Amino acid sequence: MLVPIVGGFDLSGGAVVAPASPASALATVRANGVFPDQTAVIVTLGVIAGLDRGLIVGLVNSLGVALLRLSSYVVSLGTMSIATGFALPLIIDIPDYGMLKPYVGGFGRGL
């Protein structure tokens, strides 16, 4: 949000979802195997896994614009491509079963 406020342009908003969503889902499925009866722990670990991917993408954007003095448009376009590339191996390995109903209903569908 800081980039548009100071007059820059950020294209990587959607690119944050590319690594965050499958990382969150994968963490939820794996945590379900470790903590089968603790829904709050499983959902929390899934949310943390998604948030840290968003933090990494935002940090790379910030460092590129602030320290390297690159155009925010170019940096966000590059991070968008890189984040999508990192997300691709995660998407291939995620099964489409094993997700908890509270996680999918509350976070996955945004209810």
C-alpha positions as CSV (number, residue, x, y, z in Angstrom):
1,M,0.0,0.0,0.0
2,L,3.0,2.3,0.6
3,V,4.0,2.2,-3.1
4,P,0.8,3.8,-4.4
5,I,0.7,6.3,-1.6
6,V,4.1,7.7,-2.5
7,G,3.2,7.9,-6.2
8,G,4.5,4.5,-7.4
9,F,2.8,1.7,-9.2
10,D,2.5,-1.8,-7.9
11,L,1.5,-4.7,-10.1
12,S,2.3,-7.6,-7.7
13,G,-0.8,-7.5,-5.6
14,G,-2.2,-10.6,-7.4
15,A,1.3,-12.1,-7.4
16,V,1.2,-12.3,-3.6
17,V,-1.7,-14.7,-3.9
18,A,0.2,-17.0,-6.2
19,P,2.7,-18.3,-3.6
20,A,0.6,-17.5,-0.5
21,S,-2.5,-19.5,-1.3
22,P,-0.8,-22.9,-2.1
23,A,1.7,-22.5,0.7
24,S,-1.2,-21.9,3.1
25,A,-3.2,-24.9,1.8
26,L,-0.1,-27.2,1.9
27,A,0.7,-26.1,5.4
28,T,-2.9,-26.8,6.5
29,V,-2.9,-30.3,4.9
30,R,0.4,-31.2,6.5
31,A,-0.5,-29.7,9.9
32,N,-3.7,-31.8,9.8
33,G,-1.6,-34.9,9.7
34,V,0.5,-33.7,12.7
35,F,-2.3,-32.1,14.8
36,P,-5.4,-34.0,13.7
37,D,-7.8,-32.8,16.4
38,Q,-6.6,-29.2,16.9
39,T,-8.4,-27.1,14.3
40,A,-7.3,-23.8,15.7
41,V,-3.6,-24.8,15.5
42,I,-4.0,-26.1,11.9
43,V,-5.8,-22.9,10.7
44,T,-3.3,-20.7,12.5
45,L,-0.3,-22.5,10.9
46,G,-2.0,-22.2,7.5
47,V,-2.6,-18.5,7.9
48,I,1.0,-17.9,9.1
49,A,2.3,-19.8,6.1
50,G,0.3,-17.6,3.7
51,L,1.2,-14.4,5.5
52,D,4.9,-15.0,5.5
53,R,4.9,-15.5,1.7
54,G,3.2,-12.2,1.3
55,L,5.7,-10.6,3.6
56,I,8.6,-12.0,1.5
57,V,7.1,-10.6,-1.8
58,G,6.5,-7.2,-0.2
59,L,10.0,-7.1,1.3
60,V,11.6,-7.9,-2.1
61,N,9.5,-5.1,-3.7
62,S,10.4,-2.6,-1.0
63,L,14.1,-3.4,-1.1
64,G,14.2,-3.1,-4.9
65,V,12.5,0.3,-4.9
66,A,14.1,1.8,-1.8
67,L,17.6,0.5,-1.9
68,L,18.3,-0.2,-5.6
69,R,16.3,2.8,-6.7
70,L,14.5,0.8,-9.4
71,S,11.2,1.8,-10.9
72,S,8.3,0.4,-8.8
73,Y,6.6,-0.7,-12.0
74,V,9.6,-2.8,-13.1
75,V,10.3,-4.3,-9.6
76,S,6.6,-5.3,-9.1
77,L,6.5,-6.8,-12.6
78,G,9.6,-8.8,-11.9
79,T,8.4,-10.0,-8.5
80,M,5.1,-11.0,-10.1
81,S,6.8,-13.3,-12.5
82,I,9.2,-14.7,-9.9
83,A,6.5,-15.3,-7.3
84,T,4.4,-17.1,-9.8
85,G,7.4,-19.2,-10.8
86,F,8.0,-20.2,-7.1
87,A,4.3,-21.1,-6.7
88,L,4.2,-23.5,-9.6
89,P,6.0,-26.4,-7.8
90,L,3.7,-26.0,-4.8
91,I,0.6,-26.1,-6.9
92,I,1.6,-29.4,-8.5
93,D,2.0,-31.2,-5.1
94,I,-1.2,-30.0,-3.4
95,P,-3.9,-32.7,-3.2
96,D,-7.4,-31.5,-3.6
97,Y,-8.6,-33.3,-0.5
98,G,-7.8,-33.2,3.2
99,M,-8.6,-29.5,3.7
100,L,-10.4,-28.7,6.9
101,K,-14.0,-27.4,6.5
102,P,-13.5,-24.4,8.9
103,Y,-10.4,-23.4,7.0
104,V,-12.0,-23.6,3.6
105,G,-15.3,-22.1,4.7
106,G,-13.8,-19.3,6.8
107,F,-10.7,-18.4,4.9
108,G,-10.7,-20.1,1.6
109,R,-14.1,-18.7,0.6
110,G,-13.7,-15.5,2.5
111,L,-16.8,-15.9,4.7
